[in-house]
């Protein structure tokens, strides 16, 4: 499920707002945008509950 922010989806909003994000690696940029999108959709939840799999949770912890 994607929430609407204005006229676009959460993913479109994140992509637009963070289009100038420059990290050392394109994969990190993609992961950051994914984490932000999930955080937007599930505000107030802890990292373990944000992601469906344990590996995704671990990736988020490693990112931070």
SULQUI-V588641 format. One record per residue. PHI is phi in radians with two decimals (NA if undefined). Layout:
BEGIN
phi
PHI
PHI
END
This chain:
BEGIN
phi
NA
-2.04
-1.50
-1.73
-2.04
1.27
-1.78
-2.10
-1.50
-1.02
-1.09
-1.14
-1.09
-1.06
-1.06
-1.22
-1.21
-1.99
-1.14
-1.66
-1.11
-2.24
-1.94
-1.12
-2.47
-1.06
-1.14
-1.17
-1.10
-1.11
-1.13
-1.05
-1.15
-1.14
-1.08
-1.08
-1.12
-1.16
-1.06
-1.09
-1.35
-2.29
-1.00
1.52
-1.69
-1.38
-1.01
-1.07
-1.56
-1.26
-1.94
-1.29
-1.92
-1.16
-1.17
-1.16
-1.07
-1.10
-1.08
-1.16
-1.06
-1.11
-1.09
-1.30
END
